[in-house]
């Protein structure tokens, strides 16, 4: 039975596609003929056509890398009747608002949404004419990732979205090994990665970009190839380029976050048990806030194990353009309304407003060289960042010393990527000056 075919009028895959639906339930369907460049736009032909085992696209925000990848999966599942796919992120609960949402958008964009079933319990997408599946799993459940089967055909394609979140190469290797076995003629096994390149310290750079093999295809894209951005969207990038050039390098140009001149060298990400750490004898808690408006405010929750010289960052909240009343409400909603919150001492009015909202807000300690002294204190500790704290993780990977006109590091931190680290410093520096509070 013939379900679909690709029009031979196109000299390459970025041409026309035509779906011919013959099962009984779809006899009423008309043949569909869509010109893919009109749907996808420019800048991705080589990425679209790649059949490399590992196909990676790093890029800026707004570069349409995720949308293009979603279109690729919908299109190719419909093109190849034996193919099935898996979408993966570090945390399973983030898939619904990312890959799943993008695939629903892609089906609608291609005009074939009515041919797909998108369910949320379980979360999966099914191509109705054939029963082919797109499955969704989080890397936080390793067993479910490595023991996947499909009712029809073969699982041959994987989409790893926000791949920088996967900090363990060993975890990826387990996923990689699960995509095994022979594939029918015409199919191929492939893992596609999409991500913003927040840090050059990631294993992705060393493995796939620095020393690629013939099994690897890599591409960098930027917002400039997205012809559907409007003037207001472009203005955001232009302002970022002028006001936050280091952030623009990553979020605008899609280049790696550079670790040269990092202020903190001893840090790692770990999915630690927060309740277990809280029970460690002598553990102390720190809750702190760096105010912002145009810049994000950063609320950081940490625990300090002084005997092992470890700081655990276990919760966070970042937000731009919000009022102190909303910040106070958020802190209460997160369950920390009864804790002492150590705040930026340069914001006495904001601290007072927080107090009026019922928050135990206090100003951070300040003295001669207090910034560098606080940094030096924290440098004596290893910082372990919980996997939930993705914004803090981005910042600590890019928190560097300013450079002078000759390009040499100074003793002043750069402002960009400083919000969470500043908040951490307020709380931890205060905590280390006295044995004053804990979870108990």
N, C-alpha and C positions, 0 to 999 in steps of 0.2 A: 504494500500500500504506500502510495507516495503522498507525503504530507506537505512538503514545501520544496522549492527549488530556487536557486539564485539565477537571476537573469544572465544569459550569456552576452548581453549587449554591453556589459561593463568590462573594461580591460583590467580592472583590479577590484579588490574586495570593497573598496570605498565607492561602489557604484550602486546599481539598483538592487533592491531585494524584493522578492515576490513570494508570498505565502500561498500555497494551494492546499486547501483543507478539504479532504474527502471523507472523513469519518461520518457516520450517519448523522450525528448531532450537529454537524457543521456544514451540511449541504447548502444551507441558505447563505453561507458566507460567500462574499465576492472575493476574487483574487485581489490581493493588495500589492501595490507597486509603490515603493518608497525610495526616494533618492537619498542615500545616506549622508552625503556631505551637507545637505540642507538640514538634516537632523542633528548631526554631530558638530559640524563646523570644522575649523581649521586646526592644525597643529598636532594632530595625533595619528596620522596615517601609519607611521612606522610602529608606534606602540600598538595600534589596533591589529596590525598584520603579523606581529611577532608571534612565533611559536616556540620561543625559548622556554626551557623548563622554568627559569626564574625571570620574571618580567617585572621590573621595578620602575615606578614613576614617582619621583619626589618632586615637590613643587610648592609654589607659593599658595597662599589662600586665593580663592577665586579663580584658580587655573583650570577648573572644570575636570580635574583628574578623576574625582570620584564619580561624577555624573557620566563621564565618558566610559569609565569602567563598568558602571551599571548598565549602560546601553550595550556594551560589548557582551555582557553575560546574557541579557535577555535575547539579543539578536542570535548569538551562537547556540544557545540552548534550543531555539526554534529551528536553527539551521541543521543541527546534528542530532538525530533522533535517539542516539544512544548515550548522549552526554548528560552528566549531572554535575552540580557545582556545590561548593561549600563556602560560606562567608564566615570569616573569623575576625574577632577582635580580642584584645586582652581580657575584657570583661564582657560576659554574655549580656548583661543588662544594658549595654550601650548599643547593641546591634539594631534594636527596633527603630531608634531615631537616626540611624546612619545608613548602613547598607540596605536594610529592609525598606526604609523610606525612599532611598535613591532608586532601588529596583522598581518599586511601584511607580515612581515618577518616570523611569525609563520605559516601562511598558506603556504608559499613557502617551509618552512622547512619540513612541513608534506606532501608536494607533492600535495596539494589540492588548490593551488592558483587559478587555472582556474575555480574552482567551486564557487568562491566568487566574488562579485562586491564591490569594494572599491571606494566610491565617496567622493568628498570634498565639494560639494554644493548641499545638505547638507552633512556634514561629517558623514558617516555611513558605516557599512559593512553589506552586505546581502548575506546569504547563498542561492545560486540560486536554488537548487532543492526544497527548502521548503519555501523560503521567510522569514526565520528567520532573526532577526536583531541584530546587536550590535550597540547601539547608543552612542553618545558622548555629554557630557554637562559640562559646567563650573559651579562651585559653586558661581561664581560672578553673576549668573543670577538665583536667588533662585526660581523664578516662573517656569522657564523651567525645573528645576530639580525635582520639586514636582508635576508636571502635565504632566507626560510622559505616553503615551500609545503606544502599538504595534499592528500592523494589524493582527498578527497571534500568537496564543499561549499566553504566559504570560511572563511578565518581572520579572524574579526571581533572577538574579545574577547581582552584581555590582562590579566593580573594581575601587577602590580609589587609584590612583597612586600618589606618592609623598605626602602621607597623612599628613606628618608633616606640609605641607603648610596650612592645614585647622586648623586655630588657634581657631575657635569658636566651641565648642562642641554643642551648640544650632543649628548651621548650619548643623552639621552632623545629629543631631536628626531629623531634618526636612526631610533630605534625607532618613534616616532609616525608618521613618514612611510612606514614599511613597512606600516602598516595602512591600505591604500588600495584604491580600486576600488568598484564598485557591489556592493550586497548584495541578496539576494533579498527580496521583499516580506515584511514582518513581522520582519526582522532589523535590527540596528543595529550600528554600530561603537562600541566602548567600551574604555577603559583604566581598570581599577580599581587604586587604590593603597591599600596598608595599611602603617602605620608608627607607631612611637613618635616623638613630636616632640622629639628631643633638642636641637635648636638652632633658634633663630629665624633664623639666618643662612642656612638652606637656601633654594635657589631655589624649592622647592615652596611656601613660604609667600608669597613675593612674587608668584609667578605665579598661583597658584590660590586662595589664601586672602585676600590683601590686595586684589586687583583682579580678582575672578572675572567671567567672562563667562557668557552663557546656555548655554555649552557645558560648564559646570562645576557639579558638585554636591560639596559638602564636608560632613563630619560629624565631630563629636568624641564619642567614647564613653569610658566609664570602667568599671572593675570593678563598679560598682554595678548595671549592667544585666545582669550575669551571674548568673542565679539558681542556677547549678550550682556556685558556689564554696561551700566548706564553712566552718565557723567558723575552722579553722586558716588557711585562705587569707585570710579577712577580717582575721584578727589580724595577718598580715604587713603589710597596708596600714595598719592602725591604728598599729602600732609605727613604721612608716616616717613616718607623718604627724607623730608626736610627736618622733621622734629625728632625722629627716632631712627637714625640711619642703621644702627646695628640690628634692630628688630626688622627693618625693611629688608635687610640683606636676606633674612630667612623668609619672612612672610610676603615680601614683594618680589625678590629675585630668585627665591627657591634654593639659595645656597646654604651650605652647612653652617650651623652655629659653631663658631670657633672657640675652642677651649683655651687658647693662649692667654695667660695672665689670670687664670681662675683664682678666685679668692679662697674657695674651699676645695681641697683636693680629695679629702677622704669622705666620700658619700656613695651610697648605693640605694637601689630600690628593692623593696622586699614586701611580700604580702604577709606581714607578721600578724599574729593574733593580738589585737589591741587589749582585750581583757586579760590575756596571759601576762602581757608586759605590765599592766597596771598592778598586778599582784606581786611583782618583784619587790623584795624588801628594800626600802629606802628610795624607791622611785618617786620622783617629784614631777608635778605637772606645771605647764606653762601655757597661758592663753594670752595672745597679744594681737595688736591691731595696728596696721599702718594705714592712715587715712589717705584717701584719694578721691578724685572726681573725674578729671580728664584721664589721669592715670587710674588704674584700678586700686580700690582699697584691698588690703590683704589681711584676712583674719587667719591666724595660724595657731594650731593646737599641737603641743609637743610634750614629750616626757623625757626626763633626764635621768639616766643611770650613771651616777657619779662614780661608782666603784669600777664600772667597765668602760667609762669614758665614752658613752654612746648617747646621742640625742635621737629620739624617735619622733619624727613628724608624722602625726597620724590623722589629722583632719585639716581642712582648709575651706576658705570661701573667698573668692575674688569677684569684684563687681565694679564696673565703671558707672559714673553718672548717677549715683544713688545718694539719698539723704542719710543723715545720721540716725533719724528715726527708723528708717528701713534697715539700716545696719543693726541697730539694737534689736529690732524684731527678728531679724535673721539669726542673730546669736542666740536669742531665746528659743527659736524654732529648732535650732541645732542641738538644744539641750544644755547650753553652757551659760544660761542666764544667771546662775548663782555663783559663777566663778569670778575671781579677780581678773580683769582684762587690762593688761599693761599696754598703754597707747603712746603714740608719737607725742613727745612733750612739746612739740612745736605747734600743737593744735589745742590750746586750752579751751577755746570756745566749743570745739567739737567734743572734748572730754566732758565738759559741763552738760552739753545736750544729751550725751549718752547717760550720764548720771540721772538727769531728769526723766529719762525713759526707764529707769530702774536697773541700769547696768552698773556693776561695780567697776567703773572705769577709773584707772589711775594713770598718771603720767609716768613715762619711763625715766630712769635715772639719767642725769646729764652732768657732765663734768669735762675737764680738760681731756682732750683726746678720747672721749667716751666711745666714739664710733670705732676707732682702731682698737681700743682696749677690748670692746665687746667682741670684735672680730677675732682678736687674738685668743680670747677665752674659748670661743667656739672652735677655733682651729685645733685645739687640743683634743677635740672629740671627733668620733666618727658620726656622720649624720646618716641615719637610716630613714628613708622616705617611704611611707606606705604607698602601695600601688593606687590607692584612691586619690592621691595628691598629685595629679598630673600637672597642674599649673605651677606648683612649687618646684616640681621636678624640672620643668622647662627652665625656670628661672635659675636654679642652682647650677644647671649645666652651662649657663651663660653669664653668671655673676662674676664680673672681672674688674680688675683695677683700671682706672683711667690711664690713658697714655698722654705723654707730653707732646710738644710739637715735633720732637725728634723720634716719636714712636716708642719711647721707653715708658715702662709702667711707673705710675706715681703711687702715693700712699692713700689715694682717694678712690673709693668705689665708683664705678659708672652708675648713673641713675637708672638707666634702662635695665630691667630684670632685677631690680633691687627691692621690690615691694615686699615679697614674702621673706627674703633674707633679712630685711630691716626689721620686720615684725618679729621674726624669730630672735633676732638680737635683743630687742627690747625685753622680751619675756625671759630669755635664758640668762641674760646679763643680770636682770633683777633677781632671778631665782638663785644664781650662784653667789650673790652677796649675802644670802641668809637663808636658813632653813625655815621657810615661812608658810608654805602651804603644800597640800598634796590632795590626792583624790579622796582621802579618808575623811 
